[in-house]
Amino acid sequence: MSKSKLLVIAIIAAAITAFFVFDLKQYISLDYFQAQREAINATVATDPLRAGLLFFAIYTVATGLSLPGAAVLTLIAGAVFGLLWGTVIVSFASTIGATLAFLTSRFLLRDWVQQRFGDKLRPINEGVAREGAFYLFALRLVPVFPFVAINLLMGLTPIRTRTYFWVSQLGMFAGTIVYVYAGTQLGQFRVSPGLIGAFVLLGIFPLIAKKTLDTIKARKVYAAWKRPATFDRNLVVIGGGSAGLVSAYIAAAVKAKVALVEKHKMGGDCLNTGCVPSKALIKSAKLVATMKHATDYGLKNAQLDFDFAEVMERVQRVVGEIEPHDSIERYTKLGVECLTGEAKITTPWSVEITTAGGKQTLTTRGIIIAAGARPFVPPIPGIEETGFLTSDTLWDLRQLPKRLLVLGGGPIGCELTQCFARLGSQVTQVEMLPRLMIREDPEISDLVMQKFRAEGVNVLVNHKAQRFAIENGEKVLYCEHGGEAVRVEFDTLLCAVGRVANTTGYGLEELGIPVTKARTVEVNEFMQTKYPNILACGDVAGPYQFTHTAAHTAWYAAVNGLFSGYKKFRADFSVIPWATFTDPEVARVGLNETEAKEKNIPYEVTTYGIDDLDRAIADGNAHGLVKVLTVPGKDKILGATIAGEHAGDLITEFVSAMKHGIGLNKILGTIHIYPTMAEANKYVAGNWKRNHAPKGLLEWVEKFHAWRRG
Ligand SMILES: Cc1cc2nc3c(=O)[nH]c(=O)nc-3n(C[C@H](O)[C@H](O)[C@H](O)COP(=O)(O)OP(=O)(O)OC[C@H]3O[C@@H](n4cnc5c(N)ncnc54)[C@H](O)[C@@H]3O)c2cc1C
């Protein structure tokens, strides 16, 4: 470290040490001031200029050294110098002091911090370079942000000193006036309107400042656009999938004028290519698997004869049966104006809709983006030549693939792998990570993998797909596994390596609405994009990609889109459940063990093996487990995972418990019908109770019973 730095550190350390050792803090206190008030007033009256300069110097040094007491000094300034001069002195002294602290932090720490944490700080540096003045102004305006922390932290960023000075002076000005004014009321021992006004101002100033700031921010975002004087609609929703339908429904239910634009099929992915068809296919495949084990159930000669095309036709029939739930007719009756066409946001308040009949533009107060996601196809060499299916195109298949290669070991890949294996395809599933369903705990992944292998699936984990080729008319995939090349022959490829949000082609680029690293539309905790009246929900916004989370985020988007000027609701992601409908089914809510370890959260684990459950044994489904994480020593649930039959239904008890703060003791104290799978939840709670039995007390009770026996 350079000599000059050491010198500065020594001076600061000496000054701070003196402050505390000599208890100088007592002089920066209201008690001291009140005690000395008359003497101070007399001094000021004799030589106001000298007194003013002395106070200015004390204030500057105290804030420059980041000593505590700036708020008290401001109040004293008001009491001694009055509103006008108090404000002038404090405004300049605080800004100079703040700038000294800022420069000190910059001189001593900036290079070191930037060297060490440069990578992590890059986004902050870029943000400060772009909008530093605005953010500093925001921080200064709202006095709840600590003055000292702002000085020291801003010194570490690339903001220019000149900018820092004037923005600080301007940003703190309103707060300074309020505090100085409160100071002018000091010592008024009767309740005067001025005193009440001062307290009210101190209380509501941060709120007013925040509101002002929001308005400034909003103005800045909208500055380039011309706002219409009136609007055709309250809300225009882009996309008629789970998220769009729910948000449009909510808007209509609260009597807003809402238009829903869908370019393809109402119901989106869930109804047409996702949850519904996959669950219908899973049911048929499960029936096939059960029939193959008919003798396990005491049945002889159960004839299994089916045609894959008919199975797929049934899938479409199921989709057709559910279709009315999401239909234009239903939503029109509910009060939603349904438009079939492609939407494009043209300004923050207008959406252009291209329909078969031409183009129309609707002006609207709010816009909800619910444009969903699509299967991601990785750019692996040769993939276009061999051809592939995705969850979008799979449902047109009418001939069972003989050798199916499933790329991807996530939920969609796993559900479809098992279906096709059960229906008779030879399935190879390739996953580059060390296990299937990587978000779940290793033993859960293992349960699924063991079952898949037992059912004849060739599961290849730790295999990285490198290239596809057609060799002698055979489609092949080359993967890398432990440094070796592995060759897999196949007839049909199903690509299930994840889904990517639809964020292009409908106006986001033109409006400069940013996307996140995960390539979803960037939204704040209110589901608002950078334009507060444009919101996003469902798969396009994430962070989860499920139908129930699409509906959940849609509620926030709709309500905040319609009422945010008056009341806003923060999206609550604290208790999010999900399930993968493999056999065994896997369902989860909250933390699992892997995440608890990663996040360093203390936990206890309690498990219950479903192989011991009466109903599971009776049904021939005696496999799986319930695994619950709790706060050590308490019954508070941190998370639960269930693997086994109907896990997706069983998890609901833990979802409710977590949502409403119910612990394992209460689950244990709840009557569960016998014999049901749901009893597994009670038994895991029972295991927890047994592990926490009061051993000392029980020894005494044992003695008590012995004594009673005589
Ligand atoms: C095989 C599979 C199985 C799944 N299983 C489950 C499950 O069991 N449980 C579960 O919870 N989730 C499941 N999912 C996920 C679930 O389907 C999605 O999370 C859900 O559909 C997301 O809904 P959304 O409204 O956000 O998007 P989408 O349903 O994709 O809807 C978006 C809609 O927007 C329309 N659109 C896009 N751009 C425009 C535009 N410019 N103008 C007009 N319209 C536009 C699209 O045509 C589409 O209809 C599954 C998904 C797949 C693929």
The ligand as an SDF file (V2000), in Angstrom:
LIG
                    3D

 53 58  0  0  0  0  0  0  0  0999 V2000
  -44.7930  -31.5940  -22.9840 C   0  0  0  0  0  0  0  0  0  0  0  0
  -45.1140  -30.5950  -21.9160 C   0  0  0  0  0  0  0  0  0  0  0  0
  -45.7090  -31.0240  -20.7520 C   0  0  0  0  0  0  0  0  0  0  0  0
  -46.0060  -30.1070  -19.7580 C   0  0  0  0  0  0  0  0  0  0  0  0
  -46.5990  -30.5640  -18.6230 N   0  0  0  0  0  0  0  0  0  0  0  0
  -46.9020  -29.6840  -17.6360 C   0  0  0  0  0  0  0  0  0  0  0  0
  -47.5460  -30.1410  -16.4680 C   0  0  0  0  0  0  0  0  0  0  0  0
  -47.8390  -31.2970  -16.3100 O   0  0  0  0  0  0  0  0  0  0  0  0
  -47.8470  -29.2380  -15.5140 N   0  0  0  0  0  0  0  0  0  0  0  0
  -47.5350  -27.9090  -15.6590 C   0  0  0  0  0  0  0  0  0  0  0  0
  -47.8190  -27.1210  -14.7510 O   0  0  0  0  0  0  0  0  0  0  0  0
  -46.9180  -27.4530  -16.7640 N   0  0  0  0  0  0  0  0  0  0  0  0
  -46.6030  -28.3150  -17.7590 C   0  0  0  0  0  0  0  0  0  0  0  0
  -46.0050  -27.8450  -18.9020 N   0  0  0  0  0  0  0  0  0  0  0  0
  -45.6790  -26.4070  -19.0070 C   0  0  0  0  0  0  0  0  0  0  0  0
  -46.9200  -25.5960  -19.3950 C   0  0  0  0  0  0  0  0  0  0  0  0
  -47.4660  -26.1110  -20.5720 O   0  0  0  0  0  0  0  0  0  0  0  0
  -46.5240  -24.1400  -19.5790 C   0  0  0  0  0  0  0  0  0  0  0  0
  -45.8680  -23.6910  -18.4230 O   0  0  0  0  0  0  0  0  0  0  0  0
  -47.7370  -23.2460  -19.8070 C   0  0  0  0  0  0  0  0  0  0  0  0
  -48.4460  -23.7000  -20.9370 O   0  0  0  0  0  0  0  0  0  0  0  0
  -47.3050  -21.7970  -19.9940 C   0  0  0  0  0  0  0  0  0  0  0  0
  -48.3970  -21.0090  -20.3130 O   0  0  0  0  0  0  0  0  0  0  0  0
  -48.2010  -19.5660  -20.9800 P   0  0  0  0  0  0  0  0  0  0  0  0
  -49.5450  -18.9620  -21.0660 O   0  0  0  0  0  0  0  0  0  0  0  0
  -47.1460  -18.8390  -20.2950 O   0  0  0  0  0  0  0  0  0  0  0  0
  -47.6410  -19.8470  -22.4230 O   0  0  0  0  0  0  0  0  0  0  0  0
  -48.2740  -20.6330  -23.6590 P   0  0  0  0  0  0  0  0  0  0  0  0
  -49.1900  -21.7080  -23.2240 O   0  0  0  0  0  0  0  0  0  0  0  0
  -47.1360  -21.0130  -24.5210 O   0  0  0  0  0  0  0  0  0  0  0  0
  -49.1660  -19.5440  -24.3780 O   0  0  0  0  0  0  0  0  0  0  0  0
  -48.6030  -18.4920  -25.0970 C   0  0  0  0  0  0  0  0  0  0  0  0
  -49.5280  -18.1610  -26.2370 C   0  0  0  0  0  0  0  0  0  0  0  0
  -49.1510  -16.9240  -26.7980 O   0  0  0  0  0  0  0  0  0  0  0  0
  -49.4000  -16.9550  -28.1820 C   0  0  0  0  0  0  0  0  0  0  0  0
  -48.6200  -15.8740  -28.7840 N   0  0  0  0  0  0  0  0  0  0  0  0
  -47.2730  -15.7200  -28.7550 C   0  0  0  0  0  0  0  0  0  0  0  0
  -46.9260  -14.5840  -29.3830 N   0  0  0  0  0  0  0  0  0  0  0  0
  -48.0670  -14.0100  -29.8170 C   0  0  0  0  0  0  0  0  0  0  0  0
  -48.3600  -12.8140  -30.5370 C   0  0  0  0  0  0  0  0  0  0  0  0
  -47.4040  -11.9850  -30.9220 N   0  0  0  0  0  0  0  0  0  0  0  0
  -49.6360  -12.5330  -30.8060 N   0  0  0  0  0  0  0  0  0  0  0  0
  -50.6280  -13.3580  -30.4150 C   0  0  0  0  0  0  0  0  0  0  0  0
  -50.4070  -14.4990  -29.7510 N   0  0  0  0  0  0  0  0  0  0  0  0
  -49.1480  -14.8180  -29.4340 C   0  0  0  0  0  0  0  0  0  0  0  0
  -48.9610  -18.3550  -28.5660 C   0  0  0  0  0  0  0  0  0  0  0  0
  -49.5610  -18.7570  -29.7900 O   0  0  0  0  0  0  0  0  0  0  0  0
  -49.4530  -19.1700  -27.3720 C   0  0  0  0  0  0  0  0  0  0  0  0
  -50.7240  -19.7090  -27.5930 O   0  0  0  0  0  0  0  0  0  0  0  0
  -45.7050  -28.7470  -19.9340 C   0  0  0  0  0  0  0  0  0  0  0  0
  -45.1260  -28.2970  -21.1230 C   0  0  0  0  0  0  0  0  0  0  0  0
  -44.8260  -29.2170  -22.0930 C   0  0  0  0  0  0  0  0  0  0  0  0
  -44.2200  -28.7280  -23.3640 C   0  0  0  0  0  0  0  0  0  0  0  0
  1  2  1  0
  2  3  1  0
  2 52  2  0
  3  4  2  0
  4  5  1  0
  4 50  1  0
  5  6  2  0
  6  7  1  0
  6 13  1  0
  7  8  2  0
  7  9  1  0
  9 10  1  0
 10 11  2  0
 10 12  1  0
 12 13  2  0
 13 14  1  0
 14 15  1  0
 14 50  1  0
 15 16  1  0
 16 17  1  0
 16 18  1  0
 18 19  1  0
 18 20  1  0
 20 21  1  0
 20 22  1  0
 22 23  1  0
 23 24  1  0
 24 25  2  0
 24 26  1  0
 24 27  1  0
 27 28  1  0
 28 29  2  0
 28 30  1  0
 28 31  1  0
 31 32  1  0
 32 33  1  0
 33 34  1  0
 33 48  1  0
 34 35  1  0
 35 36  1  0
 35 46  1  0
 36 37  1  0
 36 45  1  0
 37 38  2  0
 38 39  1  0
 39 40  1  0
 39 45  2  0
 40 41  1  0
 40 42  2  0
 42 43  1  0
 43 44  2  0
 44 45  1  0
 46 47  1  0
 46 48  1  0
 48 49  1  0
 50 51  2  0
 51 52  1  0
 52 53  1  0
M  END
$$$$
